[in-house]
């Protein structure tokens, strides 16, 4: 009987290692890495040293659906100027550029300053440090 448990444990261990290996070698570990792997880099469109630019011929809505399908944002805002996705550490901003979409990825702390005038009252922006400012206990942050 003991032997069966050892065999089952070994099989589960092998399955776990296999799934972990697939995740490690095939996945994107952040919205930033997802964008860098799926869209064309456009360094000439960077904004300073903070916002890295990428381009695609796909529409902003389609790009937003692809990115949010892979990485659920903590906040999302859209208007005529673009689609703004907020993650815990980064922002992804999708702007129409006439031939497709300009994708700007930057740390949330700099995106907060750059886009707060556009998305300020929408709940997209936290405190600029990746936190919403709400506590975690019962009745806190209300």
C-alpha positions, 0 to 999 in steps of 0.5 A: 500500500505504501508503494502506491502512495510513493508512485502517486507522489512521484507522478504528481511531482513530475506533472508539477515540474512539467507544468512549471517548466511550460509556464517558465519557458512559454509565459510572459511574466508581466504586461510589460513582457507580454507587450515586448513579445507581441508587438514591434518595438518603436524606440523612436516613439519612446517618451523620455526614458520612462515610456517604451513605445511599440506599434502594431497595425491592429486597432487599439480596441483589439490590442486592449482585448489581447493584452487584457486577455493575457493580463487582467488590469487593475483599472481601465479607462477609455476615451477619444484619446486612447485606452489606458490600462493600469497594472500594479507596477506598470501602465499600458496606454494604447493610442490610435496612430492613423495606421494602427496603435501606438502602445506606451508601457511605463512604470505606474509612478510616471504614468500617474503624473503623465495621465492623471489629467485624463484619467484622474476621476475614473478610478484608473489611478491609485496613489501612483505607487501601485497601491489603491490607498485602501487598507486590507481589514474589515471596514477600512478604506470606506 
